[in-house]
């Protein structure tokens, strides 16, 4: 579906997890050979019906306290922020690099540590909320994005099935009228688009959504947004809308991305025109906005191993170009995960970490006001009770 587009997504994941490998000098053929899973996809059993009742199936959830990576906070973050009333559902990007399976086993240590790292840096944007839920799921392997055909489709369908099951448990666990924030990046954003299309459209759930942050994956304004049931965010305090962007420094070379548009990256699989791609400026919170670096209230610049970082104000500007890329000016120093063509895909969220945190606060305030709940407080979700029995697949079953 999105072969060319996801070559550099593959590069992204490898550079984050194994920074010493310089994939930018490899051919596409060598990349495919190195990462496409061995053999054909092997059907796997669905998770047990109560799988997500087990706390071990969550990277983040209420009740984890200090072991929850989404609770990480930069040292300079203000201590007087208003606690959010919203429940947050976050879907992490790809962290499984092995060729052993088309989908990550739930007990794969490397994939799990990578996913936890992503949750620390990305989902922490939303930790004004005490209700952050980030599921483990049998994510499609990075190599699944380097090929076409049934293997890829089945791998993505399996991953989405887990996400959808986790989302159903999330909805059953939070307050029935509690506002919801949906956020994801890369592979997670692909699943979030489908989740909105299949779970929210035409249901009361749609009215509970404060915002959907669909970062690092193309969104068609003409076809995806109607299918997802929410409009693009046109103003900086509009609730119930979608934000999406793809970050490039200048000069930007997005030829791989634009080639992928022709192959179809939309929910209906039809070609996507450059001018139809949604570009939200995370600094302004508007479509096709432009803002100087001075308006950037905090870029999260990671340390060497991506386990922590420092908030730096005024680091990068942002503007939506004529081809609907989010352009951030001269290449900023963010680490060794910048992709060929000045593609800052890995950093779509960290580049605007504090602005997105403030965006969440504005949209939630507007949602609460619109629903007559501005003066109310929603009780946080109680801790999840352990499942009555283990539900994670055995290593042998998960490796199928």
C-alpha positions in Angstrom: 0.0 0.0 0.0 2.7 2.5 1.0 5.9 0.8 0.0 8.0 3.8 -1.0 6.7 6.0 1.8 7.6 3.4 4.4 11.2 2.8 3.3 12.2 5.9 5.2 9.9 4.9 8.1 12.0 1.7 8.2 15.1 3.8 8.2 13.6 5.9 11.1 13.1 2.9 13.3 16.5 1.4 12.7 18.3 4.6 13.3 16.4 5.2 16.6 17.1 1.7 17.9 20.6 1.1 16.4 22.0 4.6 15.7 25.3 3.2 14.4 23.8 1.6 11.3 23.8 4.1 8.5 21.0 2.9 6.3 21.0 6.0 4.1 23.8 4.4 2.0 21.9 1.1 1.5 19.9 0.4 -1.6 16.2 -0.3 -1.3 16.8 -3.8 -2.4 19.3 -4.4 0.4 17.0 -2.8 3.0 14.2 -5.1 1.9 16.5 -8.1 2.0 17.7 -7.2 5.5 14.4 -6.6 7.1 11.6 -8.4 5.3 10.5 -11.3 7.5 11.5 -14.8 6.5 8.7 -17.0 5.0 5.0 -16.2 4.7 2.7 -14.8 7.3 1.4 -17.5 9.6 -2.1 -17.0 11.0 -2.2 -16.4 14.7 -5.0 -16.9 17.2 -6.8 -13.7 18.4 -5.9 -12.6 21.9 -8.1 -13.9 24.7 -11.2 -11.9 25.2 -9.9 -10.6 28.5 -6.4 -10.0 27.3 -6.3 -6.3 28.1 -7.6 -6.8 31.6 -4.0 -8.0 32.4 -1.8 -5.0 33.4 1.1 -6.6 31.6 -0.6 -5.9 28.3 -0.2 -2.1 28.8 2.9 0.0 28.5 1.0 2.8 30.3 -2.3 2.7 32.2 -3.6 4.1 35.4 -2.1 2.6 38.5 1.4 2.0 37.2 2.9 5.0 39.1 6.7 5.3 38.7 7.0 2.4 36.3 4.9 4.1 33.7 7.1 5.6 31.0 4.4 8.2 29.9 4.8 9.8 33.4 8.3 11.1 32.5 8.6 14.9 32.7 11.4 17.3 31.6 13.0 19.0 34.7 12.0 22.5 33.5 8.3 21.7 33.1 6.1 23.9 35.3 4.6 22.3 38.4 1.4 24.3 38.4 -0.3 22.8 35.3 -4.0 22.1 35.5 -4.7 18.4 35.7 -6.5 17.1 32.6 -9.9 15.5 32.9 -9.5 13.6 29.6 -8.5 10.0 29.1 -5.7 9.5 26.6 -5.3 6.5 24.2 -1.8 6.4 22.6 -0.6 4.0 19.9 3.1 3.7 19.7 5.1 3.4 16.4 7.1 0.4 15.1 9.8 -0.9 17.3 10.1 -4.5 16.0 13.0 -5.0 13.7 13.4 -8.8 13.6 12.9 -10.9 10.5 11.7 -13.9 12.6 8.0 -13.0 12.3 5.7 -10.7 10.5 4.4 -9.4 13.8 6.2 -8.8 17.1 5.7 -11.4 19.8 4.3 -9.8 22.9 7.3 -11.0 24.9 10.0 -9.7 22.6 12.4 -7.8 24.9 13.9 -5.5 22.2 10.5 -4.5 20.7 9.1 -3.9 24.1 12.0 -1.7 25.3 11.8 0.3 22.0 8.1 0.8 22.4 8.6 2.0 26.0 11.2 4.4 24.8 8.7 5.8 22.3 6.0 6.2 24.9 8.4 8.0 27.2 9.2 10.6 24.5 5.9 10.9 22.7 3.0 10.0 25.0 4.5 12.1 27.8 3.2 15.1 25.9 -0.2 14.2 27.3 0.7 13.5 30.9 -1.3 16.3 32.4 -3.8 13.5 32.3 -3.6 10.8 34.9 -5.5 8.5 32.5 -2.9 7.6 29.8 -3.4 4.2 28.2 -0.8 2.8 25.7 -1.3 -0.8 24.8 1.2 -3.4 23.8 0.2 -5.0 20.6 1.5 -7.4 18.0 2.8 -4.6 15.9 3.7 -5.3 12.2 7.4 -5.8 11.8 9.3 -3.0 10.2 9.9 -5.3 7.2 6.2 -5.6 6.6 6.3 -2.1 5.3 8.9 -2.9 2.7 6.7 -5.2 0.6 3.3 -5.6 -1.0 0.8 -8.4 -1.0 -1.1 -10.6 1.5 1.7 -10.9 4.0 1.8 -7.2 4.6 -1.9 -6.9 4.7 -2.4 -9.8 7.2 0.4 -8.4 9.4 -1.2 -5.0 9.6 -4.7 -6.5 10.1 -3.4 -8.6 13.1 -1.7 -5.5 14.6 -4.9 -3.4 14.1 -7.0 -6.2 15.7 -5.0 -6.0 18.9 -5.3 -2.2 18.9 -9.0 -2.3 18.4 -9.4 -4.8 21.2 -7.3 -2.6 23.6 -9.4 0.4 22.6 -12.6 -1.4 23.5 -11.2 -2.2 26.9 -10.1 1.4 27.3 -13.6 2.6 26.6 -15.1 0.2 29.0 -12.7 1.2 31.7 -13.0 5.0 31.7 -16.0 7.2 32.6 -18.9 6.9 30.2 -19.0 10.7 29.7 -15.2 11.3 30.0 -13.6 13.3 27.2 -11.0 11.4 25.2 -7.7 12.3 23.4 -6.4 10.0 20.7 -2.8 10.2 19.7 -0.4 8.1 17.7 2.7 8.2 15.5 3.8 6.4 12.3 2.4 2.8 12.3 0.3 3.8 15.3 -1.1 6.7 13.3 -2.1 4.3 10.5 -4.0 2.2 13.0 -5.6 5.3 14.6 -7.0 6.4 11.2 -8.7 3.0 10.9 -9.8 3.1 14.5 -11.6 6.4 14.0 -13.2 5.1 10.8 -14.5 1.9 12.3 -15.2 2.9 15.9 -16.2 6.6 16.0 -18.0 7.6 12.9 -21.7 8.1 13.5 -21.5 7.1 17.2 -21.7 9.0 20.5 -18.0 8.4 20.9 -17.2 11.0 18.2 -18.6 13.7 20.4 -16.3 12.8 23.3 -13.1 13.2 21.3 -11.2 16.3 22.4 -8.7 15.9 19.5 -7.0 13.2 17.4 -3.2 13.7 16.9 -2.4 11.6 13.8 1.3 12.4 13.5 3.7 11.0 10.9 1.2 9.5 8.5 -0.5 11.1 5.6 -4.2 12.1 6.0 -6.3 13.0 3.0 -8.5 16.0 3.6 -10.9 15.0 0.9 -11.4 11.3 1.7 -9.7 10.3 5.0 -11.3 13.0 7.1 -14.9 12.2 6.1 -14.2 8.5 6.7 -12.7 9.3 10.1 -15.7 11.4 11.1 -13.8 14.5 12.3 -12.8 17.7 10.6 -9.3 19.1 10.4 -8.4 21.5 13.3 -8.9 25.0 11.7 -8.3 27.1 14.9 -6.1 26.6 17.9 -8.9 26.0 20.3 -11.3 23.9 18.2 -12.3 20.7 19.9 -13.3 17.5 18.1 -10.8 17.7 15.3 -7.7 16.1 13.6 -4.1 17.3 13.5 -1.6 15.7 11.2 1.9 16.7 10.0 5.1 15.4 8.5 8.3 17.3 9.4 11.1 18.2 7.0 14.0 20.6 7.4 15.1 22.6 4.3 15.9 21.9 1.6 13.4 19.1 1.8 13.5 16.1 -0.5 10.3 14.2 -0.1 10.4 12.4 -3.4 9.8 9.0 -1.8 6.8 10.3 0.1 5.3 11.8 -3.0 5.8 8.6 -5.0 4.0 6.8 -2.2 1.1 9.3 -2.5 0.5 7.9 -6.0 0.3 4.4 -4.8 -2.3 5.2 -2.2 -1.9 6.0 1.5 -5.5 6.8 2.1 -8.1 4.7 3.9 -9.7 3.9 0.5 -6.3 3.1 -1.1 -6.7 5.8 -3.8 -3.9 8.1 -4.8 -3.3 11.2 -2.7 -2.5 14.6 -4.3 0.1 16.7 -2.5 -2.4 19.5 -2.1 -4.9 17.1 -0.5 -2.6 16.1 2.4 -3.5 17.6 5.7 -0.7 19.8 7.1 -1.3 21.1 10.6 1.2 23.5 12.1 1.7 22.2 15.7 2.9 25.7 16.8 -0.2 27.6 15.6 -2.7 24.7 15.8 -4.1 25.6 12.4 -4.2 24.2 8.9 -1.3 25.5 6.7 -0.1 27.9 9.5 3.2 29.6 9.8 5.1 30.5 12.9 8.6 31.8 13.8 11.0 29.9 16.1 10.2 32.4 18.8 6.7 31.0 19.0 8.0 27.4 19.6 7.6 27.1 23.4 9.7 23.9 23.8 11.4 21.4 21.6 12.3 18.2 23.4 16.0 17.6 22.4 16.9 14.0 23.3 20.0 12.9 25.0 22.3 10.4 23.3 20.3 7.2 24.1 16.9 8.9 23.8 16.0 8.0 27.4 15.7 11.6 28.4 15.8 15.1 27.0 15.8 18.9 27.5 13.1 21.4 26.6 14.6 24.1 24.4 12.4 27.1 23.6 12.7 28.9 20.3 14.6 26.0 18.6 12.7 25.6 15.3 10.1 27.5 13.3 7.3 25.7 11.3 5.3 26.5 8.2 3.2 24.4 5.9 4.7 24.5 2.4 2.9 24.5 -0.9 3.2 20.7 -1.1 1.8 20.4 2.5 5.0 19.3 4.1 5.7 20.9 7.5 8.9 22.7 7.0 11.1 23.6 10.0 13.9 25.7 8.4 17.5 24.9 8.6 18.2 21.4 10.0 18.2 21.5 13.8 20.5 19.3 15.9 18.2 16.6 17.3 20.4 13.5 17.2 21.3 10.8 14.7 17.9 9.7 13.6 17.4 12.3 10.8 16.5 10.5 7.6 17.7 11.2 4.0 16.1 14.2 2.4 16.1 16.2 5.7 13.2 14.1 6.9 12.6 14.6 10.6 9.9 11.9 10.9 11.3 10.5 14.2 11.0 14.0 15.7 7.5 14.9 14.5 6.3 15.2 18.1 9.5 16.1 20.0 10.1 19.1 17.8 6.9 20.7 19.1 6.6 18.9 22.5 5.5 21.9 24.6 3.3 23.5 21.9 1.4 20.2 21.6 1.0 20.0 25.4 -0.5 23.5 25.4 -2.6 22.6 22.3 -4.1 19.7 24.3 -4.9 22.0 27.2 -6.7 24.6 24.9 -8.7 22.1 23.1 -9.7 20.3 26.3 -10.8 23.6 27.9 -12.9 24.4 24.8 -14.4 20.9 24.8 -15.3 21.1 28.5 -16.9 24.6 28.0 -18.9 23.3 25.0 -20.2 20.4 27.0 -21.0 22.4 30.2 -18.3 20.7 32.2 -15.8 23.5 32.7 -16.3 23.5 36.4 -16.6 19.8 36.9 -13.9 17.2 37.8 -13.9 13.7 36.4 -12.7 11.1 38.8 -9.5 9.4 37.4 -9.8 5.8 36.2 -9.2 3.3 39.0 -6.2 1.0 38.7 -6.7 -2.0 36.5 -7.2 -5.3 38.4 -5.0 -8.2 37.4 -6.7 -10.7 35.1 -7.8 -13.9 36.7 -5.3 -15.9 34.6 -2.4 -15.2 32.3 -3.5 -14.2 28.9 -0.2 -13.4 27.1 0.7 -16.0 24.5 3.5 -18.4 25.2 6.8 -17.5 23.4 6.2 -20.4 21.0 2.7 -19.2 20.1 3.7 -15.6 19.8 6.5 -16.4 17.4 4.1 -18.0 14.8 
